[in-house]
Amino acid sequence: MTKKSVIELRGVNVYQPEDEGGRLSYRNAQQVLADVNLSIGSGEMVYFIGRVGSGKSSLLKTLYAELPLVEGEGSIAGFDLATLRRRDIPMLRRKVGVVFQDYRLLRDRNAWENIRFVLKATGWKSEADIAARVEELMGIVGLRNKEYKMPHELSGGEQQRLVIARALANNPEIILADEPTGNLDPKSANDVMELFCRIVSQGCSVVMATHNIQLVGAFPARTLMFRKGRVEEMDVRAELKK
């Protein structure tokens, strides 16, 4: 049975725009990726691997609409990235969860309130429904009984699991994770990877950018190498044997 496609890219060129006083400009933008063609199905784990500056983050930003798609055709979770209007980006973000390396948690609120904030911001009204969902998410990521801890009271691994809980808030079709284990010790990184594997087994796709090929080898899945402005399939097992 063919899996439903959650990401489709055809002939996509990705540019790094210049910041002109808080406004993105493409007049002298540098091209970082050329002719990206990609299809990712539902419930699929895919790694973006490559050196820092190879374009992994830029492509992720294009997928969650922080950077506009300026050349080529692309869709994610049913949204056409080429014609996406700014006012529709919040709707896209309900179907696409994003996980960052640096957490980006609200430091003045506890774990419970961090998740509640996302639910309220995305249209949840009933406090009873919100409370039930927060409790469910804390259980999914293994943080039950830590609801009232402030971010600084959580370990790095716990903070990243809280970020994942927040990304799961609205039952997204796909999670985009940008170097989610980059700041973690090996044990915490393994815990996060095992959580991602469970999420994928339940039908949510996960696309993860990383430069840690050893971690990819420990949790093998489809891998795309970013190199010299191009994206190509990579056999991780063969690469690790070299």
C-alpha positions as protocol buffer text, in pm:
chain_id: "A"
residue {
  index: 1
  type: MET
  ca { x: 0 y: 0 z: 0 }
}
residue {
  index: 2
  type: THR
  ca { x: 140 y: 339 z: -105 }
}
residue {
  index: 3
  type: LYS
  ca { x: 188 y: 584 z: 180 }
}
residue {
  index: 4
  type: LYS
  ca { x: 28 y: 924 z: 163 }
}
residue {
  index: 5
  type: SER
  ca { x: 284 y: 1192 z: 75 }
}
residue {
  index: 6
  type: VAL
  ca { x: 330 y: 1465 z: 337 }
}
residue {
  index: 7
  type: ILE
  ca { x: 616 y: 1647 z: 162 }
}
residue {
  index: 8
  type: GLU
  ca { x: 666 y: 1694 z: -213 }
}
residue {
  index: 9
  type: LEU
  ca { x: 940 y: 1909 z: -363 }
}
residue {
  index: 10
  type: ARG
  ca { x: 1011 y: 1944 z: -735 }
}
residue {
  index: 11
  type: GLY
  ca { x: 1293 y: 2151 z: -882 }
}
residue {
  index: 12
  type: VAL
  ca { x: 1331 y: 2358 z: -566 }
}
residue {
  index: 13
  type: ASN
  ca { x: 1617 y: 2606 z: -539 }
}
residue {
  index: 14
  type: VAL
  ca { x: 1685 y: 2740 z: -191 }
}
residue {
  index: 15
  type: TYR
  ca { x: 1844 y: 3077 z: -122 }
}
residue {
  index: 16
  type: GLN
  ca { x: 1978 y: 3241 z: 192 }
}
residue {
  index: 17
  type: PRO
  ca { x: 1830 y: 3593 z: 187 }
}
residue {
  index: 18
  type: GLU
  ca { x: 1988 y: 3903 z: 332 }
}
residue {
  index: 19
  type: ASP
  ca { x: 1834 y: 4077 z: 631 }
}
residue {
  index: 20
  type: GLU
  ca { x: 1770 y: 4439 z: 542 }
}
residue {
  index: 21
  type: GLY
  ca { x: 1646 y: 4604 z: 857 }
}
residue {
  index: 22
  type: GLY
  ca { x: 1428 y: 4312 z: 962 }
}
residue {
  index: 23
  type: ARG
  ca { x: 1303 y: 4248 z: 608 }
}
residue {
  index: 24
  type: LEU
  ca { x: 1428 y: 3957 z: 397 }
}
residue {
  index: 25
  type: SER
  ca { x: 1576 y: 4055 z: 62 }
}
residue {
  index: 26
  type: TYR
  ca { x: 1655 y: 3819 z: -226 }
}
residue {
  index: 27
  type: ARG
  ca { x: 1830 y: 4078 z: -446 }
}
residue {
  index: 28
  type: ASN
  ca { x: 2176 y: 3946 z: -362 }
}
residue {
  index: 29
  type: ALA
  ca { x: 2072 y: 3618 z: -203 }
}
residue {
  index: 30
  type: GLN
  ca { x: 2317 y: 3330 z: -210 }
}
residue {
  index: 31
  type: GLN
  ca { x: 2190 y: 2999 z: -349 }
}
residue {
  index: 32
  type: VAL
  ca { x: 2252 y: 2718 z: -100 }
}
residue {
  index: 33
  type: LEU
  ca { x: 2064 y: 2430 z: -267 }
}
residue {
  index: 34
  type: ALA
  ca { x: 1982 y: 2357 z: -630 }
}
residue {
  index: 35
  type: ASP
  ca { x: 1718 y: 2136 z: -792 }
}
residue {
  index: 36
  type: VAL
  ca { x: 1587 y: 1961 z: -481 }
}
residue {
  index: 37
  type: ASN
  ca { x: 1344 y: 1680 z: -563 }
}
residue {
  index: 38
  type: LEU
  ca { x: 1199 y: 1503 z: -264 }
}
residue {
  index: 39
  type: SER
  ca { x: 898 y: 1297 z: -160 }
}
residue {
  index: 40
  type: ILE
  ca { x: 835 y: 1192 z: 202 }
}
residue {
  index: 41
  type: GLY
  ca { x: 548 y: 968 z: 305 }
}
residue {
  index: 42
  type: SER
  ca { x: 338 y: 961 z: 619 }
}
residue {
  index: 43
  type: GLY
  ca { x: 492 y: 772 z: 908 }
}
residue {
  index: 44
  type: GLU
  ca { x: 841 y: 798 z: 758 }
}
residue {
  index: 45
  type: MET
  ca { x: 1163 y: 890 z: 936 }
}
residue {
  index: 46
  type: VAL
  ca { x: 1408 y: 1084 z: 720 }
}
residue {
  index: 47
  type: TYR
  ca { x: 1745 y: 1231 z: 812 }
}
residue {
  index: 48
  type: PHE
  ca { x: 1900 y: 1540 z: 655 }
}
residue {
  index: 49
  type: ILE
  ca { x: 2273 y: 1497 z: 708 }
}
residue {
  index: 50
  type: GLY
  ca { x: 2564 y: 1720 z: 613 }
}
residue {
  index: 51
  type: ARG
  ca { x: 2813 y: 1972 z: 739 }
}
residue {
  index: 52
  type: VAL
  ca { x: 2718 y: 2299 z: 905 }
}
residue {
  index: 53
  type: GLY
  ca { x: 2624 y: 2541 z: 628 }
}
residue {
  index: 54
  type: SER
  ca { x: 2526 y: 2270 z: 381 }
}
residue {
  index: 55
  type: GLY
  ca { x: 2164 y: 2390 z: 358 }
}
residue {
  index: 56
  type: LYS
  ca { x: 1984 y: 2154 z: 597 }
}
residue {
  index: 57
  type: SER
  ca { x: 1841 y: 2428 z: 816 }
}
residue {
  index: 58
  type: SER
  ca { x: 1754 y: 2646 z: 517 }
}
residue {
  index: 59
  type: LEU
  ca { x: 1547 y: 2367 z: 364 }
}
residue {
  index: 60
  type: LEU
  ca { x: 1373 y: 2302 z: 696 }
}
residue {
  index: 61
  type: LYS
  ca { x: 1293 y: 2672 z: 726 }
}
residue {
  index: 62
  type: THR
  ca { x: 1144 y: 2661 z: 377 }
}
residue {
  index: 63
  type: LEU
  ca { x: 930 y: 2364 z: 477 }
}
residue {
  index: 64
  type: TYR
  ca { x: 785 y: 2537 z: 785 }
}
residue {
  index: 65
  type: ALA
  ca { x: 752 y: 2865 z: 594 }
}
residue {
  index: 66
  type: GLU
  ca { x: 1004 y: 3077 z: 780 }
}
residue {
  index: 67
  type: LEU
  ca { x: 1170 y: 3123 z: 440 }
}
residue {
  index: 68
  type: PRO
  ca { x: 946 y: 3155 z: 133 }
}
residue {
  index: 69
  type: LEU
  ca { x: 968 y: 2907 z: -154 }
}
residue {
  index: 70
  type: VAL
  ca { x: 1089 y: 3131 z: -438 }
}
residue {
  index: 71
  type: GLU
  ca { x: 1178 y: 2876 z: -709 }
}
residue {
  index: 72
  type: GLY
  ca { x: 1026 y: 2537 z: -777 }
}
residue {
  index: 73
  type: GLU
  ca { x: 718 y: 2352 z: -655 }
}
residue {
  index: 74
  type: GLY
  ca { x: 659 y: 2233 z: -301 }
}
residue {
  index: 75
  type: SER
  ca { x: 391 y: 2118 z: -62 }
}
residue {
  index: 76
  type: ILE
  ca { x: 378 y: 2003 z: 298 }
}
residue {
  index: 77
  type: ALA
  ca { x: 80 y: 1861 z: 487 }
}
residue {
  index: 78
  type: GLY
  ca { x: -149 y: 1971 z: 204 }
}
residue {
  index: 79
  type: PHE
  ca { x: -22 y: 2331 z: 188 }
}
residue {
  index: 80
  type: ASP
  ca { x: 125 y: 2469 z: -135 }
}
residue {
  index: 81
  type: LEU
  ca { x: 446 y: 2643 z: -27 }
}
residue {
  index: 82
  type: ALA
  ca { x: 473 y: 2844 z: -349 }
}
residue {
  index: 83
  type: THR
  ca { x: 135 y: 3014 z: -303 }
}
residue {
  index: 84
  type: LEU
  ca { x: 114 y: 3011 z: 78 }
}
residue {
  index: 85
  type: ARG
  ca { x: -17 y: 3338 z: 219 }
}
residue {
  index: 86
  type: ARG
  ca { x: 132 y: 3479 z: 537 }
}
residue {
  index: 87
  type: ARG
  ca { x: -206 y: 3462 z: 711 }
}
residue {
  index: 88
  type: ASP
  ca { x: -219 y: 3087 z: 644 }
}
residue {
  index: 89
  type: ILE
  ca { x: 116 y: 3009 z: 809 }
}
residue {
  index: 90
  type: PRO
  ca { x: -42 y: 2955 z: 1156 }
}
residue {
  index: 91
  type: MET
  ca { x: -270 y: 2693 z: 1002 }
}
residue {
  index: 92
  type: LEU
  ca { x: 30 y: 2517 z: 849 }
}
residue {
  index: 93
  type: ARG
  ca { x: 209 y: 2520 z: 1184 }
}
residue {
  index: 94
  type: ARG
  ca { x: -79 y: 2325 z: 1339 }
}
residue {
  index: 95
  type: LYS
  ca { x: -3 y: 2037 z: 1104 }
}
residue {
  index: 96
  type: VAL
  ca { x: 374 y: 2074 z: 1119 }
}
residue {
  index: 97
  type: GLY
  ca { x: 553 y: 2054 z: 1454 }
}
residue {
  index: 98
  type: VAL
  ca { x: 898 y: 2212 z: 1482 }
}
residue {
  index: 99
  type: VAL
  ca { x: 1176 y: 2111 z: 1723 }
}
residue {
  index: 100
  type: PHE
  ca { x: 1484 y: 2332 z: 1765 }
}
residue {
  index: 101
  type: GLN
  ca { x: 1831 y: 2259 z: 1899 }
}
residue {
  index: 102
  type: ASP
  ca { x: 1816 y: 2552 z: 2139 }
}
residue {
  index: 103
  type: TYR
  ca { x: 1470 y: 2456 z: 2276 }
}
residue {
  index: 104
  type: ARG
  ca { x: 1311 y: 2805 z: 2253 }
}
residue {
  index: 105
  type: LEU
  ca { x: 1101 y: 2739 z: 2562 }
}
residue {
  index: 106
  type: LEU
  ca { x: 927 y: 3019 z: 2751 }
}
residue {
  index: 107
  type: ARG
  ca { x: 1166 y: 3066 z: 3042 }
}
residue {
  index: 108
  type: ASP
  ca { x: 917 y: 3247 z: 3264 }
}
residue {
  index: 109
  type: ARG
  ca { x: 664 y: 2960 z: 3258 }
}
residue {
  index: 110
  type: ASN
  ca { x: 670 y: 2606 z: 3385 }
}
residue {
  index: 111
  type: ALA
  ca { x: 647 y: 2295 z: 3168 }
}
residue {
  index: 112
  type: TRP
  ca { x: 268 y: 2280 z: 3193 }
}
residue {
  index: 113
  type: GLU
  ca { x: 227 y: 2644 z: 3095 }
}
residue {
  index: 114
  type: ASN
  ca { x: 468 y: 2606 z: 2803 }
}
residue {
  index: 115
  type: ILE
  ca { x: 238 y: 2350 z: 2644 }
}
residue {
  index: 116
  type: ARG
  ca { x: -80 y: 2531 z: 2747 }
}
residue {
  index: 117
  type: PHE
  ca { x: 49 y: 2845 z: 2575 }
}
residue {
  index: 118
  type: VAL
  ca { x: 80 y: 2661 z: 2241 }
}
residue {
  index: 119
  type: LEU
  ca { x: -268 y: 2511 z: 2272 }
}
residue {
  index: 120
  type: LYS
  ca { x: -425 y: 2847 z: 2355 }
}
residue {
  index: 121
  type: ALA
  ca { x: -237 y: 3015 z: 2071 }
}
residue {
  index: 122
  type: THR
  ca { x: -369 y: 2759 z: 1823 }
}
residue {
  index: 123
  type: GLY
  ca { x: -734 y: 2799 z: 1915 }
}
residue {
  index: 124
  type: TRP
  ca { x: -807 y: 2565 z: 2206 }
}
residue {
  index: 125
  type: LYS
  ca { x: -1078 y: 2718 z: 2426 }
}
residue {
  index: 126
  type: SER
  ca { x: -1183 y: 2464 z: 2690 }
}
residue {
  index: 127
  type: GLU
  ca { x: -953 y: 2463 z: 2994 }
}
residue {
  index: 128
  type: ALA
  ca { x: -1063 y: 2108 z: 3070 }
}
residue {
  index: 129
  type: ASP
  ca { x: -962 y: 1992 z: 2722 }
}
residue {
  index: 130
  type: ILE
  ca { x: -634 y: 2182 z: 2749 }
}
residue {
  index: 131
  type: ALA
  ca { x: -555 y: 2024 z: 3087 }
}
residue {
  index: 132
  type: ALA
  ca { x: -632 y: 1675 z: 2956 }
}
residue {
  index: 133
  type: ARG
  ca { x: -414 y: 1729 z: 2649 }
}
residue {
  index: 134
  type: VAL
  ca { x: -122 y: 1869 z: 2849 }
}
residue {
  index: 135
  type: GLU
  ca { x: -135 y: 1570 z: 3084 }
}
residue {
  index: 136
  type: GLU
  ca { x: -150 y: 1331 z: 2787 }
}
residue {
  index: 137
  type: LEU
  ca { x: 149 y: 1496 z: 2618 }
}
residue {
  index: 138
  type: MET
  ca { x: 358 y: 1496 z: 2935 }
}
residue {
  index: 139
  type: GLY
  ca { x: 295 y: 1123 z: 2960 }
}
residue {
  index: 140
  type: ILE
  ca { x: 389 y: 1062 z: 2595 }
}
residue {
  index: 141
  type: VAL
  ca { x: 730 y: 1226 z: 2638 }
}
residue {
  index: 142
  type: GLY
  ca { x: 800 y: 1077 z: 2981 }
}
residue {
  index: 143
  type: LEU
  ca { x: 771 y: 1397 z: 3185 }
}
residue {
  index: 144
  type: ARG
  ca { x: 473 y: 1316 z: 3403 }
}
residue {
  index: 145
  type: ASN
  ca { x: 518 y: 1462 z: 3754 }
}
residue {
  index: 146
  type: LYS
  ca { x: 742 y: 1737 z: 3613 }
}
residue {
  index: 147
  type: GLU
  ca { x: 458 y: 1961 z: 3494 }
}
residue {
  index: 148
  type: TYR
  ca { x: 542 y: 2238 z: 3740 }
}
residue {
  index: 149
  type: LYS
  ca { x: 917 y: 2243 z: 3686 }
}
residue {
  index: 150
  type: MET
  ca { x: 1059 y: 2558 z: 3529 }
}
residue {
  index: 151
  type: PRO
  ca { x: 1273 y: 2501 z: 3216 }
}
residue {
  index: 152
  type: HIS
  ca { x: 1596 y: 2574 z: 3404 }
}
residue {
  index: 153
  type: GLU
  ca { x: 1505 y: 2300 z: 3654 }
}
residue {
  index: 154
  type: LEU
  ca { x: 1494 y: 2039 z: 3377 }
}
residue {
  index: 155
  type: SER
  ca { x: 1794 y: 1865 z: 3225 }
}
residue {
  index: 156
  type: GLY
  ca { x: 1881 y: 1927 z: 2860 }
}
residue {
  index: 157
  type: GLY
  ca { x: 1719 y: 1599 z: 2759 }
}
residue {
  index: 158
  type: GLU
  ca { x: 1404 y: 1681 z: 2955 }
}
residue {
  index: 159
  type: GLN
  ca { x: 1385 y: 2025 z: 2798 }
}
residue {
  index: 160
  type: GLN
  ca { x: 1409 y: 1873 z: 2452 }
}
residue {
  index: 161
  type: ARG
  ca { x: 1136 y: 1622 z: 2534 }
}
residue {
  index: 162
  type: LEU
  ca { x: 921 y: 1914 z: 2650 }
}
residue {
  index: 163
  type: VAL
  ca { x: 985 y: 2083 z: 2314 }
}
residue {
  index: 164
  type: ILE
  ca { x: 873 y: 1763 z: 2141 }
}
residue {
  index: 165
  type: ALA
  ca { x: 558 y: 1755 z: 2356 }
}
residue {
  index: 166
  type: ARG
  ca { x: 487 y: 2111 z: 2246 }
}
residue {
  index: 167
  type: ALA
  ca { x: 545 y: 2014 z: 1881 }
}
residue {
  index: 168
  type: LEU
  ca { x: 295 y: 1728 z: 1920 }
}
residue {
  index: 169
  type: ALA
  ca { x: 27 y: 1950 z: 2073 }
}
residue {
  index: 170
  type: ASN
  ca { x: -206 y: 1953 z: 1772 }
}
residue {
  index: 171
  type: ASN
  ca { x: -141 y: 1601 z: 1643 }
}
residue {
  index: 172
  type: PRO
  ca { x: 76 y: 1716 z: 1350 }
}
residue {
  index: 173
  type: GLU
  ca { x: 126 y: 1512 z: 1036 }
}
residue {
  index: 174
  type: ILE
  ca { x: 499 y: 1575 z: 1047 }
}
residue {
  index: 175
  type: ILE
  ca { x: 770 y: 1698 z: 1285 }
}
residue {
  index: 176
  type: LEU
  ca { x: 1068 y: 1893 z: 1153 }
}
residue {
  index: 177
  type: ALA
  ca { x: 1362 y: 1872 z: 1394 }
}
residue {
  index: 178
  type: ASP
  ca { x: 1672 y: 2088 z: 1347 }
}
residue {
  index: 179
  type: GLU
  ca { x: 1972 y: 1933 z: 1525 }
}
residue {
  index: 180
  type: PRO
  ca { x: 1752 y: 1822 z: 1820 }
}
residue {
  index: 181
  type: THR
  ca { x: 2033 y: 1622 z: 1984 }
}
residue {
  index: 182
  type: GLY
  ca { x: 2312 y: 1872 z: 1920 }
}
residue {
  index: 183
  type: ASN
  ca { x: 2324 y: 1998 z: 2280 }
}
residue {
  index: 184
  type: LEU
  ca { x: 2261 y: 1663 z: 2450 }
}
residue {
  index: 185
  type: ASP
  ca { x: 2481 y: 1398 z: 2610 }
}
residue {
  index: 186
  type: PRO
  ca { x: 2472 y: 1050 z: 2448 }
}
residue {
  index: 187
  type: LYS
  ca { x: 2216 y: 905 z: 2693 }
}
residue {
  index: 188
  type: SER
  ca { x: 1977 y: 1198 z: 2651 }
}
residue {
  index: 189
  type: ALA
  ca { x: 2026 y: 1188 z: 2272 }
}
residue {
  index: 190
  type: ASN
  ca { x: 1931 y: 820 z: 2268 }
}
residue {
  index: 191
  type: ASP
  ca { x: 1620 y: 892 z: 2477 }
}
residue {
  index: 192
  type: VAL
  ca { x: 1512 y: 1159 z: 2228 }
}
residue {
  index: 193
  type: MET
  ca { x: 1575 y: 928 z: 1932 }
}
residue {
  index: 194
  type: GLU
  ca { x: 1374 y: 649 z: 2092 }
}
residue {
  index: 195
  type: LEU
  ca { x: 1089 y: 897 z: 2142 }
}
residue {
  index: 196
  type: PHE
  ca { x: 1105 y: 999 z: 1777 }
}
residue {
  index: 197
  type: CYS
  ca { x: 1092 y: 632 z: 1674 }
}
residue {
  index: 198
  type: ARG
  ca { x: 776 y: 582 z: 1883 }
}
residue {
  index: 199
  type: ILE
  ca { x: 620 y: 891 z: 1725 }
}
residue {
  index: 200
  type: VAL
  ca { x: 695 y: 757 z: 1377 }
}
residue {
  index: 201
  type: SER
  ca { x: 547 y: 417 z: 1465 }
}
residue {
  index: 202
  type: GLN
  ca { x: 218 y: 595 z: 1538 }
}
residue {
  index: 203
  type: GLY
  ca { x: 204 y: 748 z: 1188 }
}
residue {
  index: 204
  type: CYS
  ca { x: 362 y: 1092 z: 1229 }
}
residue {
  index: 205
  type: SER
  ca { x: 654 y: 1161 z: 996 }
}
residue {
  index: 206
  type: VAL
  ca { x: 980 y: 1294 z: 1139 }
}
residue {
  index: 207
  type: VAL
  ca { x: 1242 y: 1483 z: 937 }
}
residue {
  index: 208
  type: MET
  ca { x: 1557 y: 1543 z: 1138 }
}
residue {
  index: 209
  type: ALA
  ca { x: 1858 y: 1752 z: 1040 }
}
residue {
  index: 210
  type: THR
  ca { x: 2184 y: 1638 z: 1198 }
}
residue {
  index: 211
  type: HIS
  ca { x: 2556 y: 1616 z: 1134 }
}
residue {
  index: 212
  type: ASN
  ca { x: 2594 y: 1315 z: 1369 }
}
residue {
  index: 213
  type: ILE
  ca { x: 2633 y: 1017 z: 1136 }
}
residue {
  index: 214
  type: GLN
  ca { x: 2701 y: 783 z: 1429 }
}
residue {
  index: 215
  type: LEU
  ca { x: 2358 y: 860 z: 1573 }
}
residue {
  index: 216
  type: VAL
  ca { x: 2200 y: 795 z: 1233 }
}
residue {
  index: 217
  type: GLY
  ca { x: 2381 y: 461 z: 1224 }
}
residue {
  index: 218
  type: ALA
  ca { x: 2238 y: 369 z: 1565 }
}
residue {
  index: 219
  type: PHE
  ca { x: 1882 y: 455 z: 1456 }
}
residue {
  index: 220
  type: PRO
  ca { x: 1888 y: 377 z: 1081 }
}
residue {
  index: 221
  type: ALA
  ca { x: 1633 y: 529 z: 847 }
}
residue {
  index: 222
  type: ARG
  ca { x: 1624 y: 689 z: 505 }
}
residue {
  index: 223
  type: THR
  ca { x: 1907 y: 943 z: 484 }
}
residue {
  index: 224
  type: LEU
  ca { x: 1964 y: 1238 z: 252 }
}
residue {
  index: 225
  type: MET
  ca { x: 2312 y: 1388 z: 220 }
}
residue {
  index: 226
  type: PHE
  ca { x: 2349 y: 1763 z: 170 }
}
residue {
  index: 227
  type: ARG
  ca { x: 2673 y: 1827 z: -14 }
}
residue {
  index: 228
  type: LYS
  ca { x: 2799 y: 2094 z: -256 }
}
residue {
  index: 229
  type: GLY
  ca { x: 2455 y: 2248 z: -299 }
}
residue {
  index: 230
  type: ARG
  ca { x: 2286 y: 1919 z: -382 }
}
residue {
  index: 231
  type: VAL
  ca { x: 2069 y: 1666 z: -200 }
}
residue {
  index: 232
  type: GLU
  ca { x: 2115 y: 1296 z: -267 }
}
residue {
  index: 233
  type: GLU
  ca { x: 2021 y: 962 z: -108 }
}
residue {
  index: 234
  type: MET
  ca { x: 2291 y: 814 z: 111 }
}
residue {
  index: 235
  type: ASP
  ca { x: 2367 y: 459 z: 230 }
}
residue {
  index: 236
  type: VAL
  ca { x: 2468 y: 520 z: 593 }
}
residue {
  index: 237
  type: ARG
  ca { x: 2584 y: 162 z: 660 }
}
residue {
  index: 238
  type: ALA
  ca { x: 2819 y: 175 z: 361 }
}
residue {
  index: 239
  type: GLU
  ca { x: 2951 y: 515 z: 469 }
}
residue {
  index: 240
  type: LEU
  ca { x: 3022 y: 394 z: 823 }
}
residue {
  index: 241
  type: LYS
  ca { x: 3221 y: 96 z: 692 }
}
residue {
  index: 242
  type: LYS
  ca { x: 3466 y: 321 z: 509 }
}
